[in-house]
Amino acid sequence: MQATIFRCPNCGAELRFAPPGVGASAGARPGCPYDGLSYAELRAGHDALYFGAWRKIEASPFEVHRAYRQLQRHLDATAKALAAEDLPAARRDLALAMEAYHGMAPADFSGNDLRLLDNALSYLHRVIDDLLHEKGLPPHSPMDFAEWYDAVEIPFRDAW
């Protein structure tokens, strides 16, 4: 049975499993993995991209365009969260993420554009970690949430 995609009402995470009580299989997990975590929406947005189909070798152009649009929303949400904070390193990383994003050519994605998409996501991860550090919390680890996504590993992660 293919997983259902739905949005968590608490954090906005795009979850890929059957929602509780709606034909959930015995292995389905109820609730949201980001529930109660600081910056849950940013973590969920990051992980949706981190484990996204665009990172697979056989990714279609549609999946890459979808990731490009998701990245724009994630950039906006991250900028909004950072607006009230005085974190120069995080602001620098956000600027680098935006630079990478604006360096892409969405009309005709190439290998270089995929690298820029990956770089922008990495810079955004650093911003999330800076926000968490400011609150005295440990850094975000996407692999702690891997079981909630349709991903076994991150393809071509080390190829760049």
N, C-alpha and C positions, 0 to 999 in steps of 0.2 A: 504494500500500500504506500503510495507516494505521500510525502508529508504535506500538510496544509500550511500555507503562509498566512499569518495574521499578525496584527500589531498589538503589542502589549499595551493595555490601557494605562499602566503606571509609568512606564519609561519610554514608550514609543518604539521599543525594539521590534524589529521585523523577525518574528520567530518562525521556525520551520518545523513544526510538529503539530499534531492534532490538538486543538484546544480542549481543555477539560470538559467532559460531558458531551462532546460532539463527535461521536464515533471514535473516541480515543482507543488506540490499541493498548494492550497490556504494558508495553514498554514506554508509552508516552509519559512525559513529565509534566505535572501541573505547575502552574505559576511561571514567574519570570525569573530567569537566572540573574538578572541585574537588580532585582527587588531589594530595596534598602541600601544600595550602594551610592556613594557620592558620584555625581556626574553620570548617572545611569544612562541617560539619553546619549551622551557623548560616547560612552563605552560601547553601547549597543550600535550606534551609527558607525563607529570605527570597525567593530567586529563584523558587521554586515558587509562592509567593504573588504576587510581583511580575508574573510572566508568566502568572498564572492566568486561567482562562476567566471568572471573576467580573468581570474588568475590561473585558470586551467589552460593548458596548452591548446586544447581544442575549442577555446572560447569563440563564440560567434561575435560578429560586429555588433549585433544587438546587445549582447551582454556587456561589451566594452562601453557602448553608448549609455547603457543603464548605469554602469559604475561611474561614468563621467557626471551624470546628473545627480547621482547619490552623493558624490564627492562635493558638488556645489552646495547641496543642502547641509552636508556635514561641516563644510567650511563656514557657512552662515551660522549654524548652531554653535560652533566652537568660538567664533568671533563674538557672538552674543554673550556666551558664558565668560569670556575673557574680558569683556568690556569693563566690568566693575573691579577688576583685579589690577594690581600694580606689579606685574611680573614681566620685566624687560626680556628675559630669555624666552618666555612663552610667546611674547609678541613678535620677537624675531623669528621664531619657528613658524608662527602663523603666517608671517610675511613670506617666508620661504615656501610654505605650502601653497600660498596663493600664487606666487611666482611660477612654481611648477605647474599648477593648474592652468594658469593663463598661457603657459608655453605650449600647451597641447593644441593639436589641430583636430577638433572633433569631427570635421567633415570627412576626414580620411586618416584614420588612426594607423600609426606605424609602430614598430618596435620601440622607437624612441618615445612615443607618446605613452606607451605602456610603462616604460621606465619612469617617466614623469608622473604618471598616475600613482605608481608605487612610491615614489619619492614624496609626493604630496601627502599620501597616507602616513608615511613614516614621520614626517614633520608634525602632522596632527596628533600622532601618538605621543610625541614628545610634549606637545602642549597639554594633553590630558595628564600626562605624568607630572608636569610642572604644577598643574592645578591641584592634583592629589597631594603632591609633596607639600604644597603650601598649607594644606589641612593636616599635615602630619600623617598621611596615609601612604601605604605602599603603592608602588607603580602598578599600572594596569597590565595584566598579563592575558592577552587574547587566548592563549592556549588553555587557560582555566575554563574557557567557555566553548572550546572546540566541539564538545559532544552535543551542543545545542545547534550546531550548524552542519550542513551537508558537506563536511570536509574531513578528509583523513590526514592530509598534509598540505602544505602550501607549495604548489608547483612553482618551478623556476625561481624560487625565492633567492637562491644563492647564485643564479646565473648572471646577475648583474654585478 
